Amino acid sequence: QVQLVESGGGLVQAGGSLRLSCAASGRTFSSHAMGWFRQAPGKEREFVAVISWSGGTTLYADSVKGRFTISRDNPKNTVYLQMNSLKPEDTAVYYCAAAQVIARNSDMYYYWGQGTQVTVSS
């Protein structure tokens, strides 16, 4: 079993940066692909980024490509999401999640964190 706890959210002005962290407990962290999703008020949860268990493969949503970077540190059981050039439309609750394989579909993920709020002011 994997338990996930996100941190690093907050309020930032447009154009600013934040780094989200997701700390995992459990011995199987390094065998899971790790993804970030987000959900804005009144909208469905959407895929943001995912990284393979080794860190060698990453995928991004088109809306964040070139601005966000996902990475992981397996010895520290942590996955990160570096967010640069933030826009008001990035405002959402951000969730990390674990899956057996790289996937954009949230149905493929079976461990989820509680989420961290990111608010970008214009």
PyMOL commands that set and color helices and strands:
alter all, ss='L'
color gray80, all
select helices_A, chain A and resi 29-31+74-76+88-90+106-108
alter helices_A, ss='H'
color red, helices_A
select strands_A, chain A and resi 3-7+10-13+18-25+33-39+46-51+58-60+68-73+78-83+92-99+109-112+116-121
alter strands_A, ss='S'
color yellow, strands_A
deselect
rebuild
show_as cartoon
